Amino acid sequence: MAVGCGAKIAKMLLFIINFCVWAVGIVLIAVGAYVMIEADKYSYLFGDEDTLTTVAGIIIGTGCFIFFVGFCACCGAIKEIVCLLQVYAFLIVLVIILEVVAAILAFVFQDDLIKFMEENINKIIEEEYDGSDNAATQSIDLVQKDFNCCGATGYADWDPQTLWGSTNAGLAVPESCCKDYPNHGNGCNAGTPGNPTSIESINVDGCVDAFTNWIQDNYLIVGGVCLGLLVFEILALIFSCCLISNIKNGDIA
């Protein structure tokens, strides 16, 4: 067994930290599975039905990877296996680099993602949403209901030139634009396509802005979680290096 107060503390903290890493891996696997199950509800908005399934697969793969990283650390610490601890240290450095790259890419391409979503939602509204039970209608209705929004940029998107507007001259917007949908009162969407009689009874924000605002409202939470994870990873790297050094120096009981 590795001896000395420093070695014992490093060993204990490394195990505790990576037990939490294990838990994070399990959570990511669960989140990925949920996204994969629910993907068919939102995938239509991204122009490719496989997009969210791919994202879910990446999340699950990341969860499995993190689980493996935690396994290397815990087993390496308990059994004092230098090889496993070195693999763990290398993987932690790799994870930190990938996280920094991912954060930079997310920041650089955020406007492109927003534009991509707006173009796809507009395309669906103009060409495919018809108020029936097809995938396009279900996707748009679900988004408008969940984010309390209407159209891609606003209720005016539902003009007479859209597929829905050309066949619903006596209505301004789909019912999913109504506030408190589906428990709304009758006539909440009265008017002509894109021109509601009572704006107060419908959601006026566009879905792209509503989705963007939702992300911005959760920036602090996401940022805090990412910062906390980065601190955990750096501490784990330090403790693993300390333990490797103690084992190599022959601090063995």
MOPE-V413621 format. One line per field, one symbol per residue. psi: psi as a letter, one per 20 degrees, with the letter a starting at -180 (. if undefined). Layout:
psi=???
This chain:
psi=qprqgggggggghggggihhggggggggggggggghhihihihhijioiighgggghgggggggghggghggggghggilohghhggggghgggggghggggggghggjhhhggggggggggggghhhpjjbkrhgggggggghghjlrorgirhihlriirgghijmhjqgrqhiiqqkpjlrrqjhkqbqpjmqgnhhirpiqqhghggghgghhjggggggggggggggggghgghhhgggggghikmp.
